Amino acid sequence: MKTAFEMYREEFQDIEYCCYCLEPKGDKYHCCKENHFVPFQDLETSEQMDIINEEIQWAEIAAKQEEKRNGR
């Protein structure tokens, strides 16, 4: 069985991120006045963990907002 970290790594492996601020590239051609993007899988493990932890935090916020909308 895979760990949560391994599952996230697989899910994000081909997403490109800015080398300087770790924002996803998306449709941008440049970020931080540069055009240096790398795939998630090429980032340092600590950077990958930072991105994964941020994604988890956003998911928790979204879940709480959904609960409020549904009156729970």
C-alpha angles and dihedrals in degrees: 000000000000123000120240088253091055092048092051091046090056093046094049099034097110098038111109120225134192109260091221108043101013094233114150113259096227109158094335122119094198142016133183088016089296137088098220112130128161133190116262091246091061095054121100114270090246090054091048089052091051091053093046092049090050091050090051091050091051090048091052091050091049091049092051091049090050090051090053091050090051092048098246 
